[in-house]
Amino acid sequence: MAHTEKRYELTGTVVDERIKFTLREFCHVCGVHTDLVLEMVEEGVIEPHGERPEEWVFAGRALIRAQTALRLVHDLRLNLPGAALALDLLEDLDRLR
């Protein structure tokens, strides 16, 4: 009997928390359109610094949250409010540990 080994590719992004992204850069790095980023902000998935979208700056933490939210939406078929809640709960668990 032959043994077949499954191999998985693990990918990730290392982000320095001090890095800042404009809205345009953030969209490019995440590979999404501006409308989706605006929706993520509205749903509380990410929080920009600045009053208006043209002034927004996103920290490295926002990139990590956005990428995790996108995986939750894609893999688990959550909507953005559900992804925001899941992210908050995961961060609470990390703080408790």
Secondary structure per residue as TSV (DSSP state, phi and psi in degrees):
chain	resnum	aa	ss	phi	psi
A	1	M	-	360.0	124.9
A	2	A	-	-80.8	140.9
A	3	H	-	-99.8	120.3
A	4	T	-	-102.9	129.3
A	5	E	-	-101.1	127.4
A	6	K	-	-85.1	135.7
A	7	R	-	-117.7	136.6
A	8	Y	-	-119.1	142.2
A	9	E	-	-98.5	126.4
A	10	L	-	-103.5	123.9
A	11	T	-	-121.2	155.7
A	12	G	-	-167.4	173.2
A	13	T	-	-130.4	127.1
A	14	V	-	-93.7	123.8
A	15	V	-	-123.8	129.9
A	16	D	-	-77.7	125.8
A	17	E	T	-59.4	-20.7
A	18	R	T	-81.9	-12.7
A	19	I	-	-70.6	138.3
A	20	K	E	-119.6	142.6
A	21	F	E	-123.2	137.3
A	22	T	E	-74.2	171.0
A	23	L	H	-58.4	-44.6
A	24	R	H	-62.5	-45.9
A	25	E	H	-63.5	-40.9
A	26	F	H	-61.4	-44.8
A	27	C	H	-61.1	-43.3
A	28	H	H	-63.3	-47.4
A	29	V	H	-64.8	-38.4
A	30	C	H	-80.0	-18.2
A	31	G	T	71.5	35.1
A	32	V	-	-129.5	165.1
A	33	H	-	-82.8	159.3
A	34	T	H	-56.0	-38.7
A	35	D	H	-57.5	-38.9
A	36	L	H	-69.3	-38.6
A	37	V	H	-64.9	-42.2
A	38	L	H	-59.3	-40.7
A	39	E	H	-67.0	-38.7
A	40	M	H	-63.6	-37.2
A	41	V	H	-67.0	-45.9
A	42	E	H	-59.5	-37.1
A	43	E	T	-86.1	-2.7
A	44	G	T	82.2	15.3
A	45	V	S	-69.2	-43.4
A	46	I	-	-133.6	156.0
A	47	E	-	-126.2	118.0
A	48	P	-	-85.5	161.7
A	49	H	B	-100.2	130.5
A	50	G	S	123.5	158.0
A	51	E	S	-82.3	-47.7
A	52	R	S	-116.6	155.5
A	53	P	G	-51.8	-35.9
A	54	E	G	-71.3	-13.3
A	55	E	G	-103.5	-9.2
A	56	W	-	-59.6	142.2
A	57	V	E	-133.5	134.2
A	58	F	E	-112.7	137.4
A	59	A	E	-86.0	168.2
A	60	G	H	-56.2	-36.3
A	61	R	H	-60.2	-37.7
A	62	A	H	-64.2	-36.4
A	63	L	H	-64.5	-44.3
A	64	I	H	-62.1	-44.9
A	65	R	H	-63.6	-41.6
A	66	A	H	-64.6	-45.0
A	67	Q	H	-65.2	-39.1
A	68	T	H	-66.2	-42.4
A	69	A	H	-61.1	-42.1
A	70	L	H	-62.9	-37.2
A	71	R	H	-67.8	-40.5
A	72	L	H	-62.9	-41.4
A	73	V	H	-65.1	-44.7
A	74	H	H	-73.5	-51.6
A	75	D	H	-76.6	-41.8
A	76	L	H	-103.4	-1.5
A	77	R	-	58.8	35.9
A	78	L	-	-79.1	154.7
A	79	N	-	-85.7	172.2
A	80	L	H	-63.0	-39.7
A	81	P	H	-61.5	-38.0
A	82	G	H	-65.9	-39.4
A	83	A	H	-65.8	-40.0
A	84	A	H	-61.7	-43.6
A	85	L	H	-63.9	-45.1
A	86	A	H	-60.4	-42.3
A	87	L	H	-62.4	-43.7
A	88	D	H	-62.0	-42.5
A	89	L	H	-66.1	-41.1
A	90	L	H	-62.9	-39.9
A	91	E	H	-67.5	-37.1
A	92	D	H	-62.6	-41.7
A	93	L	H	-62.4	-42.2
A	94	D	H	-61.9	-41.0
A	95	R	H	-65.5	-37.1
A	96	L	H	-69.3	-28.8
A	97	R	-	-75.0	360.0
